[in-house]
């Protein structure tokens, strides 16, 4: 650890923070890793560098950074949990410990990002910037190294905006204007991402200077290069002030035209030609964001609308009010609507069980109807067919029948009876056929009482017309001779 720092490794700060190692160092301060010894919680502590302590502006700006970070409640800003002052007079700020890497390191390690990832990261950062703008805070030092990428408990990426150290307050309650605190050497920021008006005068900037920086960041995430590159500071300033911004598709030919137009508008020289606020920028790049990134667009719009800095006009908002709670519906690039979700989601979950039950019911009714119709037709034919001759009226049918056999009420008559009914026979042979039919077909007479007969004990004469020509009537020859 640098011996010039106000603290050393192993030292316990404020009786509860044990210093471990240096995490990073900037132009004004240094950030170290520490552990809360009572909570066993890892934290990050930021101190001012010794040379910065000689400037009252730097000390006041450090304190204002802590107040600004506390006021911004977005998850995309590193939380500040404690502030204090060492015995030496050096102020410190305790923040949440972030495990990950900044976007500058990410691009250096992996190269340019995909369009969806780059747009998503810029939208997440814009959530924090929108809330800062709603409180009258302009960051003025946005760059990839101040956007820190971590992962949530579910593995999803989350971008945190860091370092509000040179931020400008434009009317936040409890703070006066900071014109007297602005000097070129103190608020120069990062020239590669500074707007023309910020290079000319850091005092007279507003939220549109952050929009310039967001456009430059998005350009670099997509191409791996900053929009304006020069070997010296004067050359860089001349390019930013005079030369037009390079086209995105000149370095990334497959980039969509709409995304290129949005970045070019962010990098307009005249502030009035840029997007008026972060909500307009978010809506312009929303079609190129992943579906989960579009939630950020709506949050940005609500934040600035509530602060009176953004007005939603009918038809200007094309994003859904909120994604479905169970997982998001599939959406590609372009605007989606809640109506499309409302129409498609229930239909996908509708069960087909009622349809199957209805088809099955119709089939059962049809089969049952066919069985009842066949049985009724058989009974009616058997009951109403007239006798073919007088011989059938004198046959003692009742005495020859066996007693009725009990059967299940729901069981239909055997199908074999319907199939066994022969075709009608000629009348001359009707008398012998009737006698033979009585003795050859006992099964139909053994059925339970038929619904078409009013008297169960009286049996209808057999169907003589339906009997086929029988063999010679050997067993009934005597009976036939008596009737002569």
C-alpha positions in Angstrom: 0.0 0.0 0.0 1.2 3.5 -0.9 3.0 5.0 2.2 1.6 8.4 1.3 -1.9 7.3 2.0 -3.7 8.2 5.2 -4.3 4.6 6.2 -2.3 1.3 6.2 -3.2 -2.3 5.7 -4.4 -4.0 8.9 -5.4 -0.7 10.5 -8.9 -0.5 12.0 -10.8 2.6 11.0 -13.5 4.0 13.3 -13.3 1.0 15.4 -15.0 -1.3 12.9 -13.4 -1.2 9.4 -10.2 -3.2 9.0 -8.2 -2.0 6.0 -7.0 -4.8 3.6 -5.8 -3.5 0.2 -6.0 -0.8 -2.4 -8.7 -1.3 -5.1 -8.1 1.7 -7.3 -6.8 5.3 -7.4 -7.9 8.3 -9.3 -7.0 11.9 -9.6 -8.6 13.0 -6.4 -8.9 9.9 -4.2 -8.2 6.3 -3.6 -10.5 3.3 -2.9 -9.5 0.5 -0.5 -11.0 -2.8 0.4 -12.0 -3.2 4.1 -14.1 -5.5 6.3 -16.7 -4.5 8.8 -15.4 -6.5 11.8 -18.8 -6.6 13.5 -20.9 -7.6 10.6 -18.2 -9.6 8.7 -19.2 -7.6 5.7 -16.8 -6.6 2.9 -17.0 -2.8 2.0 -15.1 -0.3 0.0 -13.8 2.9 1.5 -12.9 6.0 -0.5 -10.4 8.6 0.8 -9.0 11.8 -0.6 -5.4 11.9 -1.7 -3.1 14.0 0.4 -2.6 16.6 -2.3 -6.4 16.9 -2.7 -6.7 17.8 1.0 -5.0 21.1 0.2 -7.9 22.2 -1.9 -11.1 23.3 0.0 -13.0 22.7 -3.3 -11.9 19.1 -3.4 -13.0 18.5 0.2 -16.3 20.1 -0.4 -16.8 18.2 -3.6 -16.0 14.9 -1.8 -18.7 15.6 0.7 -21.2 16.5 -1.9 -20.5 13.3 -3.8 -21.5 11.3 -0.7 -24.7 13.3 -0.4 -25.6 12.9 -4.0 -25.0 9.1 -3.9 -27.2 8.8 -0.9 -30.0 10.7 -2.5 -30.0 8.6 -5.6 -31.8 5.4 -4.7 -31.4 3.5 -7.9 -29.8 0.1 -7.8 -27.5 1.3 -10.6 -25.5 3.6 -8.2 -23.1 2.2 -5.6 -24.7 2.6 -2.1 -23.1 4.8 0.4 -23.5 3.4 3.9 -21.3 5.7 6.1 -19.1 8.8 6.1 -16.6 10.2 8.5 -13.4 12.0 9.1 -10.1 10.6 10.2 -8.1 12.2 13.0 -5.9 13.8 10.4 -8.9 15.6 9.0 -9.1 13.4 5.9 -12.8 12.6 5.0 -13.8 9.0 4.0 -16.8 7.4 2.5 -17.9 3.8 3.0 -19.6 2.2 0.0 -20.9 -1.2 -1.0 -18.2 -3.5 -2.2 -18.5 -4.3 -5.9 -17.2 -7.6 -7.3 -16.7 -7.4 -11.1 -15.0 -5.1 -13.6 -15.7 -1.8 -15.3 -16.8 -1.6 -18.9 -13.4 -0.2 -20.1 -11.7 -3.4 -18.8 -14.5 -5.5 -20.3 -13.9 -4.1 -23.8 -10.2 -4.4 -23.4 -10.4 -8.1 -22.4 -13.2 -9.2 -24.7 -13.3 -6.7 -27.5 -16.4 -4.8 -28.8 -19.8 -5.9 -27.3 -22.8 -7.1 -29.1 -25.5 -4.5 -30.0 -27.9 -5.9 -27.4 -25.4 -6.0 -24.6 -24.0 -2.5 -25.3 -27.5 -1.0 -25.5 -28.6 -2.8 -22.3 -25.6 -1.5 -20.4 -26.1 2.1 -21.5 -29.8 1.9 -20.6 -29.0 0.6 -17.1 -26.5 3.5 -16.6 -29.1 5.9 -17.9 -31.5 4.8 -15.1 -29.1 6.2 -12.5 -28.4 9.3 -14.6 -32.1 9.9 -15.0 -32.6 9.9 -11.3 -29.6 12.1 -10.8 -30.9 14.6 -13.4 -34.3 14.6 -11.6 -32.5 15.7 -8.5 -30.6 18.4 -10.4 -27.3 16.5 -10.5 -25.1 16.4 -13.7 -22.4 13.8 -13.5 -20.0 15.4 -16.0 -17.5 12.5 -15.8 -19.3 9.6 -17.5 -16.9 7.1 -19.2 -16.6 3.3 -19.5 -14.3 3.1 -16.5 -16.9 4.7 -14.3 -19.5 2.1 -15.3 -18.9 -1.0 -13.2 -20.4 -4.3 -14.2 -21.5 -6.8 -11.5 -23.9 -9.8 -11.5 -27.0 -10.1 -9.4 -27.8 -13.2 -7.3 -29.6 -14.7 -10.3 -26.6 -14.1 -12.6 -28.1 -11.2 -14.5 -25.8 -8.3 -15.2 -26.1 -5.0 -13.4 -24.3 -1.8 -14.2 -23.3 0.6 -11.4 -22.4 4.3 -12.0 -19.4 5.4 -10.0 -17.7 8.7 -9.1 -19.9 11.6 -8.7 -16.9 13.5 -7.5 -17.0 16.3 -10.1 -20.7 16.3 -10.5 -22.5 19.6 -10.7 -25.6 20.5 -8.7 -28.2 22.6 -10.5 -30.8 23.3 -7.8 -30.8 20.3 -5.4 -32.5 21.2 -2.2 -30.0 22.0 0.6 -27.2 23.0 -1.7 -26.4 26.2 -3.4 -25.0 26.6 -6.9 -21.4 25.4 -7.2 -20.1 28.0 -9.6 -17.4 29.0 -7.1 -16.2 25.4 -6.9 -15.5 25.0 -10.6 -12.0 25.2 -12.0 -10.6 23.8 -15.2 -7.9 21.8 -13.4 -10.5 20.3 -11.0 -13.4 19.4 -13.3 -11.6 18.7 -16.6 -12.9 15.2 -16.4 -12.1 12.8 -19.3 -11.6 14.8 -22.6 -12.4 11.7 -24.7 -16.0 11.8 -23.4 -16.4 15.5 -22.8 -18.9 17.6 -24.8 -17.8 20.7 -26.7 -19.5 23.0 -24.2 -17.8 21.3 -21.3 -14.4 21.8 -22.9 -15.2 25.4 -23.4 -16.7 26.0 -19.9 -17.5 23.4 -17.2 -19.7 25.9 -15.5 -22.4 26.3 -18.1 -23.3 22.6 -18.8 -26.6 20.9 -18.2 -27.9 17.3 -18.5 -27.2 17.3 -22.2 -23.5 17.0 -21.6 -24.2 13.6 -20.0 -26.1 12.7 -23.1 -23.0 13.4 -25.2 -21.0 11.2 -22.9 -23.5 8.4 -23.1 -23.4 8.5 -26.9 -19.6 8.4 -26.9 -19.7 5.4 -24.5 -22.2 3.5 -26.6 -20.0 4.2 -29.7 -16.9 2.7 -27.9 -18.7 -0.3 -26.6 -19.8 -1.2 -30.1 -16.6 -0.5 -32.0 -13.9 -0.7 -29.4 -12.8 2.9 -30.3 -13.7 6.3 -29.1 -15.4 8.6 -31.6 -12.6 11.2 -31.6 -8.9 10.2 -31.3 -5.9 12.4 -31.3 -2.3 12.3 -30.2 -2.4 15.6 -28.2 -4.9 17.4 -26.2 -5.1 20.5 -28.5 -5.8 18.2 -31.5 -8.5 16.4 -29.5 -10.2 19.6 -28.5 -10.1 20.8 -32.1 -11.7 17.6 -33.3 -14.4 17.7 -30.7 -15.2 21.4 -31.3 -15.0 21.4 -35.1 -15.1 18.0 -36.8 -18.4 16.1 -37.3 -18.8 12.9 -35.4 -17.9 9.7 -37.3 -20.7 7.5 -38.5 -21.1 4.3 -36.6 -21.6 2.1 -39.7 -18.3 3.4 -41.0 -16.6 1.3 -38.3 -19.4 -1.2 -37.8 -21.1 -1.9 -41.2 -23.7 -4.2 -39.8 -25.0 -1.7 -37.3 -28.7 -0.7 -37.7 -29.3 2.7 -39.3 -31.6 3.8 -36.4 -28.9 3.1 -33.8 -26.4 5.1 -35.8 -28.8 8.0 -36.0 -29.3 7.9 -32.2 -25.6 8.1 -31.5 -25.0 10.9 -34.1 -27.7 12.9 -32.4 -26.0 12.4 -29.0 -22.8 13.8 -30.5 -24.3 16.9 -32.1 -22.1 20.0 -31.5 -25.0 22.2 -30.5 -26.7 21.0 -27.3 -30.2 22.0 -28.6 -29.9 19.4 -31.4 -29.3 16.6 -29.0 -31.9 14.7 -27.1 -33.5 16.9 -24.6 -33.3 14.3 -21.8 -32.2 10.8 -21.1 -35.8 9.5 -21.7 -35.7 10.5 -25.3 -32.4 8.8 -25.8 -33.6 5.7 -24.1 -36.7 5.5 -26.4 -34.5 6.0 -29.5 -32.3 3.0 -28.7 -35.0 0.8 -27.1 -35.7 -1.1 -30.4 -32.1 -2.5 -30.2 -32.2 -3.5 -26.6 -33.0 -7.0 -25.3 -36.5 -7.5 -23.9 -35.3 -7.2 -20.3 -33.5 -4.0 -21.1 -36.7 -2.4 -22.2 -37.9 -2.2 -18.6 -35.1 0.4 -18.0 -36.7 2.6 -20.7 -40.0 2.8 -18.9 -38.4 3.5 -15.6 -36.3 6.3 -17.1 -39.5 7.8 -18.6 -41.4 7.6 -15.3 -38.6 9.1 -13.3 -38.2 12.2 -15.5 -42.0 12.5 -16.0 -42.5 12.6 -12.3 -39.8 15.3 -12.0 -41.5 17.4 -14.7 -38.5 17.0 -17.1 -40.2 14.8 -19.7 -43.6 14.8 -21.2 -45.1 11.7 -22.7 -47.1 12.5 -25.9 -49.7 10.1 -27.2 -48.1 7.4 -29.4 -44.6 8.3 -28.4 -44.3 5.5 -25.9 -44.2 2.2 -27.7 -43.0 0.1 -24.8 -45.2 -2.1 -22.6 -46.1 -0.8 -19.1 -44.4 -3.9 -17.5 -43.3 -7.4 -18.5 -45.4 -10.4 -17.5 -44.6 -11.6 -14.0 -43.8 -15.2 -15.0 -41.1 -14.9 -17.3 -41.1 -12.6 -20.1 -42.8 -13.2 -23.4 -40.6 -13.5 -26.4 -39.9 -10.2 -28.2 -37.4 -9.4 -30.8 -36.0 -6.1 -31.8 -38.6 -3.4 -32.1 -41.3 -2.1 -29.9 -43.7 -4.4 -28.2 -47.2 -3.7 -26.8 -49.0 -4.9 -23.7 -52.0 -5.7 -25.9 -50.0 -8.3 -27.9 -49.0 -10.0 -24.6 -52.6 -9.9 -23.4 -53.8 -11.6 -26.5 -51.1 -14.2 -26.9 -50.3 -15.3 -23.4 -53.7 -16.7 -22.3 -54.2 -18.5 -25.6 -50.9 -20.3 -25.1 -52.0 -21.6 -21.8 -55.6 -22.6 -22.7 -56.3 -26.3 -22.0 -57.8 -28.6 -24.7 -59.4 -30.9 -22.2 -62.9 -29.4 -22.7 -62.6 -30.0 -26.4 -61.6 -33.7 -25.9 -64.4 -34.2 -23.4 -66.9 -32.8 -25.8 -65.7 -35.0 -28.6 -65.7 -38.1 -26.4 -69.2 -37.2 -25.1 -70.6 -36.9 -28.7 -69.0 -40.3 -29.5 -70.6 -42.0 -26.5 -74.0 -40.5 -27.3 -73.8 -41.6 -30.9 -72.8 -45.2 -30.0 -75.5 -45.3 -27.4 -78.1 -44.0 -29.8 -77.1 -46.5 -32.4 -77.4 -49.4 -29.9 -80.8 -48.2 -28.7 -82.0 -47.7 -32.2 -80.9 -51.2 -33.2 -82.5 -52.8 -30.2 -85.7 -50.9 -30.6 -86.0 -51.8 -34.2 -85.4 -55.5 -33.5 -88.1 -55.5 -30.8 -90.6 -53.6 -32.9 -90.1 -55.9 -35.9 -90.4 -59.0 -33.6 -93.6 -57.6 -32.0 -95.5 -56.2 -35.0 -94.7 -58.6 -37.8 -98.1 -60.3 -38.8 -98.5 -64.1 -38.8 -98.2 -65.8 -42.2 -100.8 -68.4 -41.6 -103.5 -69.7 -39.2 -101.3 -72.5 -38.0 -99.2 -70.1 -36.0 -102.1 -69.1 -33.8 -102.7 -72.6 -32.4 -99.1 -73.4 -31.4 -98.7 -73.6 -27.6 -95.9 -71.1 -27.4 -96.4 -70.0 -23.8 -96.0 -73.5 -22.4 -92.9 -74.2 -24.4 -90.9 -71.1 -23.2 -88.4 -71.4 -20.4 -88.7 -69.0 -17.5 -87.2 -65.6 -18.1 -83.6 -65.3 -17.1 -82.6 -62.3 -15.0 -80.2 -59.9 -16.6 -78.5 -56.6 -15.8 -80.9 -53.7 -16.5 -78.3 -51.8 -18.5 -77.2 -54.8 -20.6 -78.6 -54.6 -24.2 -79.9 -57.8 -25.9 -77.3 -59.9 -27.6 -76.3 -58.6 -30.9 -76.5 -62.2 -32.3 -80.3 -62.0 -32.2 -80.4 -59.2 -34.8 -77.9 -60.9 -37.0 -79.8 -64.2 -36.9 -83.0 -62.8 -38.2 -83.5 -64.4 -41.6 -84.9 -62.9 -44.7 -88.7 -63.1 -45.4 -89.9 -66.5 -46.7 -92.8 -67.2 -49.2 -96.3 -67.6 -47.7 -97.0 -71.2 -48.7 -94.4 -72.6 -46.3 -95.3 -70.3 -43.5 -97.1 -72.8 -41.3 -94.3 -75.4 -41.0 -91.8 -72.5 -40.6 -93.7 -71.1 -37.6 -93.7 -74.4 -35.7 -90.0 -74.8 -36.4 -89.2 -71.3 -35.4 -90.8 -71.7 -32.0 -88.6 -74.7 -31.1 -85.4 -73.4 -32.8 -85.3 -69.9 -31.2 -85.9 -70.1 -27.5 -83.4 -67.3 -26.7 -85.5 -64.3 -27.8 -88.4 -65.6 -25.7 -86.2 -65.7 -22.6 -85.5 -61.9 -22.6 -87.0 -59.6 -19.9 -90.2 -57.9 -20.5 -90.1 -55.8 -23.6 -91.0 -52.1 -23.5 -93.4 -52.4 -26.4 -95.6 -55.1 -24.8 -98.2 -54.0 -22.3 -98.9 -57.6 -20.9 -95.7 -59.4 -19.9 -97.4 -62.8 -19.9 -98.8 -62.6 -23.4 -96.3 -63.3 -26.1 -96.6 -62.1 -29.6 -96.8 -64.8 -32.4 -93.5 -65.6 -34.0 -92.5 -64.0 -37.2 -93.5 -66.4 -39.9 -92.6 -64.1 -42.7 -89.1 -63.7 -41.6 -88.3 -67.4 -41.3 -86.2 -69.1 -43.9 -87.4 -72.3 -45.6 -86.8 -75.0 -43.0 -85.9 -78.7 -43.6 -88.8 -81.2 -43.9 -90.9 -81.0 -40.6 -90.3 -84.4 -39.3 -90.9 -83.8 -35.6 -94.3 -82.2 -36.0 -96.0 -84.4 -38.6 -98.7 -85.7 -36.2 -99.6 -82.2 -35.1 -100.0 -81.1 -38.6 -102.2 -84.1 -39.5 -104.6 -83.4 -36.6 -105.1 -79.8 -37.8 -106.4 -81.1 -41.2 
